[in-house]
Amino acid sequence: MTSAVPEVATTLVPAGAHLLLIFDGWCGVCTRTVDWIKARDPAGHVAALPNQTPDLLERAGLTRDQVDREVWAIDRRGRRYAGAAAINRVLAELPRWRRVAPLYRIPGIRQSQTLAYRWFAANRGQFFWLGTTPACRRPGVLCRSERGVEQ
C-alpha cells in the first residue's frame, strides 16, 4: 500500500521550493518569523502558507488542533515536521543558518528546544509586541477566520 503523503507533498510544495511551512496566519509573531525566513531565503526554498488558507489542512492531512498547537513543515518527500523540528528543518534550508540545524539532533538540545518551543507557542499571544501585521490581515491573503468564514 502506498502512502498518500508524498503525492500530497508534490501538490502542496510549490515548484522551486523544497519545503512548505504551515503557520498561524492570525499570529503576528508567527508572521514576523515567516518574514524573517523569507528575507534569508533568496533561493525561495521555503514556501509558507497560513494554516487558515482554505482547504490547506485537508490537503495536508492535518487537523485544526495540530496546527493550533504548533507550526508544521512538509518537504517534497512528504516528511512532516512539527514545532521545533519544523523550525530546524526550515533553518536547514537557509544558507547562513543551515549549520545551526544539526544541533537539533543532539540529545538534550533537541529536548530543550522542543520544550522552549512548546512553551512559547502556548504563550505566543503574550508576545504580541514582538509581532507584525498578521498574514491573514494583509491585503491579498485569503484566510478563514476562527469561525471558518473566509476573510
Secondary structure, 3 states (H helix, E strand, C coil): CCCCHHHHHHHHCCCCCCEEEEECCCCHHHHHHHHHHHHCCCCCCEEEEECCCCCHHHHHCCCHHHHHHCCEEEECCCCEEECHHHHHHHHCCCCCCCCCHHHHHCCCHHHHHHHHHHHHHHCHHHHHHHCCCCHHHCCCCCCECCCCCEC
